[in-house]
Amino acid sequence: MKWARARGIQVSKNTELVGIPDRTFWVPGGRPLVPEFKRPDGKGEPSPAQVWHMKKLRAMGYDSPLVESREQFLELMAAHTSLTYAGKNRKRDSQGRFA
């Protein structure tokens, strides 16, 4: 979160609804990002409520991927901003996870 804030991206922690993704990143230019963060060891799976909210947000036009590592987060932020990140250029699967 410090990385995003240091680059002028406002961050909100979402705590009001069960299953809503963890944070909203208010990216300049009107492209808010609403990712769900899970552990990179594969043990953190999204709950049915989280899957429902991510699908609903995507249907409304928001990008709501499942993020499992710092590198994935940085790649995601680079894709949504003019910021650059020299990580691997990877594709996401249907659940929003990087392959």
C-alpha positions as CSV (number, residue, x, y, z in Angstrom):
1,M,0.0,0.0,0.0
2,K,2.9,2.3,0.7
3,W,4.1,1.7,-2.9
4,A,0.8,2.9,-4.3
5,R,0.4,5.9,-2.0
6,A,4.0,7.0,-2.7
7,R,2.9,7.3,-6.4
8,G,-0.2,9.4,-5.7
9,I,-2.7,6.5,-5.7
10,Q,-5.3,6.8,-3.0
11,V,-6.1,3.5,-1.2
12,S,-9.3,2.6,0.7
13,K,-9.6,-0.4,2.9
14,N,-13.0,-2.1,2.4
15,T,-14.5,-3.4,5.6
16,E,-18.2,-2.8,5.3
17,L,-19.5,-5.9,3.4
18,V,-18.6,-9.5,3.9
19,G,-16.7,-10.8,0.8
20,I,-16.0,-7.4,-0.8
21,P,-12.4,-7.3,-2.0
22,D,-9.7,-6.0,0.4
23,R,-8.8,-2.7,-1.0
24,T,-9.8,-0.1,-3.6
25,F,-7.0,1.7,-5.4
26,W,-8.2,5.0,-6.8
27,V,-5.9,5.2,-9.8
28,P,-5.7,8.6,-11.4
29,G,-7.7,8.8,-14.6
30,G,-10.8,7.2,-13.3
31,R,-9.8,3.5,-13.3
32,P,-10.3,2.2,-9.8
33,L,-8.8,-1.2,-9.1
34,V,-10.5,-3.6,-6.6
35,P,-8.2,-6.6,-6.1
36,E,-8.6,-9.4,-3.6
37,F,-5.3,-10.3,-2.0
38,K,-4.5,-14.0,-1.1
39,R,-1.5,-15.7,0.2
40,P,1.1,-16.7,-2.4
41,D,1.5,-20.2,-1.0
42,G,-1.8,-21.3,-2.6
43,K,-3.6,-21.9,0.8
44,G,-5.6,-18.7,0.6
45,E,-8.6,-19.4,-1.6
46,P,-11.4,-16.9,-2.2
47,S,-14.7,-17.6,-0.3
48,P,-17.9,-17.9,-2.3
49,A,-18.9,-14.4,-1.2
50,Q,-15.5,-13.1,-2.5
51,V,-15.9,-14.8,-5.8
52,W,-19.5,-13.4,-6.1
53,H,-18.3,-9.9,-5.4
54,M,-15.4,-10.1,-7.8
55,K,-17.7,-11.4,-10.6
56,K,-20.2,-8.6,-9.8
57,L,-17.5,-5.9,-9.9
58,R,-16.2,-7.3,-13.2
59,A,-19.7,-7.3,-14.7
60,M,-19.9,-3.6,-13.8
61,G,-16.7,-2.9,-15.6
62,Y,-14.2,-2.8,-12.7
63,D,-10.9,-4.7,-12.7
64,S,-11.2,-7.0,-9.7
65,P,-8.4,-9.7,-9.9
66,L,-7.1,-12.1,-7.4
67,V,-3.6,-11.1,-6.4
68,E,-1.3,-13.6,-4.8
69,S,2.1,-11.8,-4.7
70,R,3.8,-8.4,-4.6
71,E,5.1,-9.0,-8.1
72,Q,1.6,-9.6,-9.4
73,F,0.4,-6.4,-7.6
74,L,3.1,-4.4,-9.2
75,E,2.4,-5.8,-12.6
76,L,-1.3,-5.0,-12.2
77,M,-0.5,-1.4,-11.1
78,A,1.8,-1.0,-14.1
79,A,-1.0,-2.2,-16.4
80,H,-3.4,0.4,-15.0
81,T,-1.1,3.4,-14.8
82,S,1.7,5.1,-16.6
83,L,4.1,3.6,-14.1
84,T,6.4,0.9,-15.2
85,Y,7.4,-2.4,-13.7
86,A,10.1,-4.7,-15.1
87,G,8.5,-7.9,-14.0
88,K,7.5,-10.8,-16.2
89,N,4.6,-10.1,-18.6
90,R,2.2,-12.8,-17.6
91,K,-1.5,-13.5,-18.4
92,R,-4.3,-14.0,-16.0
93,D,-6.7,-16.9,-15.9
94,S,-10.5,-16.8,-15.6
95,Q,-10.2,-16.2,-11.8
96,G,-7.9,-13.2,-12.3
97,R,-4.8,-15.1,-11.1
98,F,-1.6,-14.7,-13.0
99,A,-0.5,-17.9,-14.8
